[in-house]
């Protein structure tokens, strides 16, 4: 009959041990609170909607643009070679409250996605074009002692020459956007006009100061009819035998 107290003590010991185990595991595996921070999530004490602790924000990182010359494209033309991609970083801030005022201080950051720069091809090719332009001919006078004085005629007709101004031109979608002068090239030399000026006075009519041919009929330059043409004005110093001074002012072919 002495075994009953011993059994009661054993039962009480088992119960106490179980209670201690419950207390131990309750403390060790109680409600779990993570300090892991994600974008917009705070850890620490909370007061209504205000929160104090560490906050993590996700921010974008802008990409740069890079231009690369492309000699296969005309000046002014561009082509996207690679699109830019924004990067991403996570920035951590320490949020505190002091006298009701909220303060935020940056405590660290890390880049999670590197930005990719934008690359654009820029054309550098120029075309050359020539703009034709006339070169006016000159007039040369040649004295000829075998031709009566006062007589003029064209021995060689003048012909204009031609030159070209060469330009470097840039186009965009068929429209000119840039032009710069390069050089001037002569395509054809002009041919001068040659006019003969008679200087022989042996066959001149003595009634005029200039040389009017001493022939049967003479006319003023620009008139029609027989005989050689005379370029005036010429002084009538005697009798106007050819009627070259119809207004009688003593100037023939004026």
Order of alpha helices (4+ residues) and beta strands (2+ residues): alpha-beta-beta-beta-beta-beta-beta-beta-beta-beta-beta-beta-beta-beta-beta-beta-beta-beta-beta
